[in-house]
Amino acid sequence: EVQLLESGGGLVQPGGSLRLSCAASGFTFGSYAMSWVRQAPGKGLEWVSIIYSGGSSTYYADSVKGRFTISRDNSRNTVYLQMDSLRAEDTAIYYCAKAPLRSGDCYCFDYWGQGTLVTVSS
Amino acid sequence: DIVMTQTPLSSPVTLGQPASISCRSSQSLVHGDGNTYLSWIQQRPGQPPRLLIYKISNRYSGVPDRFSGSGAGTDFTLKISRVEAEDVGVYYCMQAKQFPHTFGQGTKLEIK
C-alpha cells in the first residue's frame, strides 16, 4: 500500500524558515518524480515544486522560486521542501504527491499525503 | 503559464441525477508526445485530494464507473452519471503538459 507521510509543519514568523519532509512507502520511491502542492485556507490547489526521480531536475512555481528548495534522499525514501524567507501568503496545507512522469505514465498525481499545515504569522 | 478555467464554480445537484463540470485551458494540452495530460481530482470535505481521471478519460484504480472524462485540445468535461452523497466535495482539473502544472479554481459539488 502506497503511503506518503508529511511532517515538519508548524507556526513560523515571517522571514523564517521551515523544512518539510515526506516519507514514502509502498512503491519504488527512486523510480518516481515527487511533487509538493499547497492549499491556502479555504482556497484551491496550487502546485509548488517537483523533483524528478534522480534528483537532478527540479522545477518551481514562480511564487516560491528562489525561496524554496526541493530535494530527495532515495536511500531514505524521503522528499524534502526547504522553505526560506517565508511570507504570510505561504500559509497553507502542504501536500506531497507521487508523480508518475516517465514515458507512458499518467503525468498525474496518483497518490497524495494527508498534508502538513504551515502557518506564517507573527 | 497555462490558465485552467472551470465552470460552474458551484453545482447543486439532486441525488441520483447527473452532474457535469467543464474545464477549459488557455492553450492546447496536447503534449509533444501526442498525449493530453489533463486529469481530474476530487477533494472531499476535510480530506486530501484524490485522483479520479488521468489523460482526459482514464479512470484511476478504484474510481466508480459513474465518473467519466471527455474532451480534447482545450475543452474537457467531467461527468457523474448519477450523483451519490459521497461525491460531495470540490473537483479540480489539472494540466501536466508543461511546468508550472496548473489547476482550475475548483467546482464545489453539493446536494440540493
Chai-1 contact restraints between the chains, C-beta under 6 A:
chainA,res_idxA,chainB,res_idxB,connection_type,confidence,min_distance_angstrom,max_distance_angstrom,comment,restraint_id
A,G44,B,Q105,contact,1.0,0.0,6.0,A-B,restraint_1
A,G44,B,G106,contact,1.0,0.0,6.0,A-B,restraint_2
A,L45,B,Y92,contact,1.0,0.0,6.0,A-B,restraint_3
A,L45,B,F103,contact,1.0,0.0,6.0,A-B,restraint_4
A,W47,B,P100,contact,1.0,0.0,6.0,A-B,restraint_5
A,W47,B,H101,contact,1.0,0.0,6.0,A-B,restraint_6
A,Y59,B,F99,contact,1.0,0.0,6.0,A-B,restraint_7
A,A61,B,P100,contact,1.0,0.0,6.0,A-B,restraint_8
A,Y95,B,P48,contact,1.0,0.0,6.0,A-B,restraint_9
A,C106,B,Y54,contact,1.0,0.0,6.0,A-B,restraint_10
A,Y107,B,Y37,contact,1.0,0.0,6.0,A-B,restraint_11
A,Y107,B,A96,contact,1.0,0.0,6.0,A-B,restraint_12
A,C108,B,S39,contact,1.0,0.0,6.0,A-B,restraint_13
A,C108,B,L51,contact,1.0,0.0,6.0,A-B,restraint_14
A,C108,B,Y54,contact,1.0,0.0,6.0,A-B,restraint_15
A,D110,B,L51,contact,1.0,0.0,6.0,A-B,restraint_16
A,W112,B,P48,contact,1.0,0.0,6.0,A-B,restraint_17
A,W112,B,P49,contact,1.0,0.0,6.0,A-B,restraint_18
A,Q114,B,P48,contact,1.0,0.0,6.0,A-B,restraint_19
A,G115,B,P48,contact,1.0,0.0,6.0,A-B,restraint_20
